[in-house]
Amino acid sequence: MKIYQARVVNAVFYRLRRGPRRLRPAGKAFFNSALIKKSVYAFVAAAALFAVPSAPGQVEVGLTVEPVRVLLYEPVRATVVIRNNTGGMLAFDAGQGAARFFFDVERDKNETIAPIERSPLLFGLKLVPAGSITNVFNLTSLYAMPSRGIYKVRACLEWNNILLVSPAVELEILNGFEIARVIAGVPGQEGARRVYVLEYLTQKKGEQFYLRIEDPDSTTIYGMHRLGHIVRVRKPEMKVDEAGNVHVLFQTMSMIFIHTAFTPYGVQLFSREYADRSNKISLNSLPSGQVSVSPLPPDEQKAAENASSSTQSMPKARLGRGGLFGQKSE
């Protein structure tokens, strides 16, 4: 098998995974460990002696990874661009002469990271001559990368007994700094629990704030969400309402506070900004079990009063009860 270094172009998608922990399948992966060890690493060893650039009649494979410095379990988007310069149809299927695409992910000292799934990443696709396709993948949903360290990622394409390999991209996975942790049950599911963790990671443009949602009794992570820049003048607040939704209030730039909420399954319900120079804004649990922000800044308070007066004029049958947004009318 001939091995070529593919020319760089571009790579992306999204999802989440934790060691044995997983976010829920966000995609399928194909991997051939024997092929990698015999072909890809043979290429790496030979790369010091020669490098064969892409030429007419070949297939170009390009890879970009964003971000390249991430928090553990944070989604990593790998964008792959494939260009067909063969002059013929390039098929990704089970037929003879079909192309196969996969990633090679390795950690320190050539430790190969196996994929979570072994199904093809690209299947049922035909690329016309001179055509190109761009696909985005979430590496954290495809490969178990449960520990911090430096990972090398390559995009690989096998076709006609030729292995095309993109230049390696280095990905650094780091542990964050935990700020707060809350454990709460999931209403309607006996025995089900969630752990909500707030943490931050220092980046070039400041400190990024994250919320992780996981099941302490299984291997599932339901979400790793980057909430934005945080100013650590005041400790963030976190509360869980009667519907099991987690609420987070934190300070960002220019005395702006952000109130956001997520379901126990990692779905974001809303994100609201409040300008509060008094620094008295906080999360409060209401007698109904709901969670709200108070005291509201003057402009927000006026808007809330207007909304309240308009709501009182609505027929009672249309008003919901319970839950974050209320139950359906009976």
N, C-alpha and C positions, 0 to 999 in steps of 0.2 A: 504494500500500500504506500502510495506517495503521500507526503505530508507537505502542506504549504502553509505559509503564514498569510492569513487574509488581511486585506487592507482595512484600516479602521474607518468606520462610518458612524453609526449610532446604535442603543438598547433600553425597554420599560414595561411594567405592570405592577401589581400590588397585592399584598396580603400578609398574613401573620402566622407565626409559629413559634413554639417554644420547646426545645429539646424534645423529649417525648411529648411536651405540651404542644397543642395545635390550636389554630384559630378556627378551623373548619376549612375544608379543601377549597382553595381558591383557584386551582389549576391543576393540571396533570404534568408529570415529568417523565422523561425517558432517559435512561442511563445504561451504559454498557461498560461496566468497570474493567472488563478485560480489554476492551477496545481503548479505553482511556490509558491504562497502564502501558499497553504495547505501542500505542500510537501517539497520544498526546505527550506523554513524558519522554518518548523517543524524540519528539519534536523539540521539547525544551532542552534536552541534552545536546541536540544537534544545532540548536539556534546559535550557540556560541561560535559555531564554525561557519554557518551560512544562514541566510534568510532569503526565501524565494518570494518576491512580491507578487501580488495578483497580476495577471496578464490576460489579454483577450482570450476568450474561450474558457475562462474559469468562472467561479461563483465568488462574489465578494461577500464577506461576512463582517459586519461592524457591530461593536458593542460599546455602550456607555452605561454607567451605573450612577444613580443619584438617589440619595446622597451617598458619599463614600465614607462618612464618619457618622455612625448611628448608635442609638441606644439599643441595648439588648431587646430583641423582639420587635423593634421598629420595622415597618415595611420598607423594603429596599426595591426600588424600581430598576429593572434592567431592560434597556431598550435595544432591540436587535433590528438591524437593517440588512436584508439579504437582496443582492442584485444578481440577476441571471444574465451572465455574459456568454453563455454556452452556444447560443444560436439555435437551441432547441427548447422544448418544453421541459421544465423542471418540476417534477411531481413529488409531493410528499404523501405517499400512500403505501400500501402493502405490495405493490406491483414490482416486477423486476426492474432494476435500475433506478429505483426510487431514492430520493434523498432523505436523510434523517438528520434532524436538528436536536441538539442537547447542550447543556452547560457542563463545564468541568469546574468544580468548586473544590479547592484544597485549602487546608489550614497548615500551620507550622510544620516544617519538615516533611512536606509532600503527603500530609494526611488527607486522603480523599474523603470528601463528604458525600455520602450516599443520598440519593433523592428520596423524598417521602413516597412518591408514586413512581411507577415504572412505565406509565403510558406515554405515548408520544406527545411532545409539546406542540408539534405542528403535524396535522394529519388531515387528509382530504383536501389538500390545497395544491393548485397547479399555478406555477409562475411562468408567464409567457416570456419569450426571448426579449432581452433588454428591459424587462420589467423588474420592479423592486417592490418589496413589502416591508412594512415596519410593524413590529409586534412588541408589546410591553408585557413584562412578566414581573411578578412579585417573588423575589428570590427567597424571602423568609417563609413563604407559603409552600415553596417547592423543595427546599433543602433545610434539614434540621441543623441550625447553627445556634446551639443553646449556651454557648460560652463565649466570653470575651476573647479577642485576639485579632490577628491579621489574616484575612482570607483573600485568596486570589481567585478571580472569576474569569473564565474564558468562554466564549461562544464557539461551538463546534458544529460543523456540518460535514457529514460523510456522504459522498456521492461518487459513483463510478470508481470505486476502490481508491478514492482520494479523500484525505481528511484535511479540511480547511479549518484553521484555528485562529481566532482573533487574538491580538495581543492581550496579555493579562491585565486586569484592572484590580487594584488593591482596595479591599473593603475593610475598614476598621470598625469592630463592634466593641462597645464599651458598656460598663455598668453605670447606671445613673446614681444620683444622690437622692435617697428617699426623704420625703418631707412629711408625709402622712399616710396612714393606712386605716381602712375601715372594713369590717366584716359584717355583712348583712344577709338576711334570708331573701329568698325570691318568692313573693306572694303567689299563691296558687300552686306552688310546687313543694310538696312536703319534703323537708330535709335538704332542699337545694340551697346553696349558699354562694355568695360572691365575695371576692376580695377586691377592694378598690384601692389602688396605690397611686399616690402623687409623687412624682420625682422630676428632677431637672438634670440637664446636661449642658455644660458650658461649650458654646460654639464660637466661631470667629465673630459673629454678629451679636453676641450676647448669650444669655442663658435661655434655653428652650425648656418649656414646661410640658409635662406629659401626664396622661392618665392611663393606667393599665387596669383592665378588668379581667379577672381570671376566676376559675372554679378551683377552690382549694382541695376538692375531693376527687378531681380527675386531672387529665392532662390538657384541658382546654383553656385557651386564652381567647376571650371574646373581643378584645380590642386593645390596641396600643395606639393612643391618639395623641398627636402633637397639638397642644392647645394654643401655643404661641409664645411670644417673649414674656418673661416674668421679671418684675422688679421686686426683689426680696426685701422691701421696706417693711412689709407686713406679711405675716404667715397666711398662706391660702386657707380657705375654709372648705369643708366637704361635709355634706349631709345626705342622708337617704330618705326619700319620702315614703308614704304609705303604699305606693304602687311599686316600690323597689327601684325607682330611678335614682341615680346618684347626681347630686348637684355640686358644682364647684364654683367658687368665687375667688378670683385672684386679681392682683394689681398688675397692669402692664404699663406701657409708656404714657407719660404726660397725665398722670393722675386718672387714668382710665381704668375702670374695673370691668371685668368680664364675668358674666354669670352664664354658665353652660350646663346642660343636663344630658345624660345618656341613660338608655335602658339597661337592664342587666345583661342584655345580649350585645351591647356595644354600639347600638344605633343612637346617633346624636339627635336629640329632640329640638334643641335650639341653642343659640349663642347670642347674648345681648350685651351691649356695652352701656356703661354708666359713667358719667363724668362727676366725680365726687371729691371736691377739694377739702371737705370736712374730715375725710378719712373715717367716717362713722358708719359707712355702709357695711352690712353684714348679712349672713344667711340666717333665717329664722324658721323654726318649725311651728306651723300653725296648729290649733286644736284639731283641725280636720285631718291633719297628717300631711298636708301639703307643705312645700318649702317655698319661701318667697324671700325677696330682698327687701331690707328696710334699714334705716329710713330711706325712702326714695328721694333722689335729688329733686328740687322744686319743679323743674320742667317735666320730669317723669311722673311726679305726684299729680300734677295737673292733668296729664294725659290719662293716668289711671282713673282719676275721678270722673273724667268725661266718659271713659269706657264703662265705668260702673253705672253711671246714670243711664246710659243707653241700654245696658244689659237689664236694668230693672224694668224697663218697659216691654221686655220680651215676654211672651206667654210662658207660664211655668212649665208646660209640657216640653219646651225646647231647651230647658236648662238641665245640664248633666250633673250627676252627683258622684263624688269619689274619684280617685285616680288623679293623675296629673292634669288631664284635660277633661275629666268627667266621663261617666259611663253614658252609654246610649240611652235615649229616652225609651220608656216602656209604653 
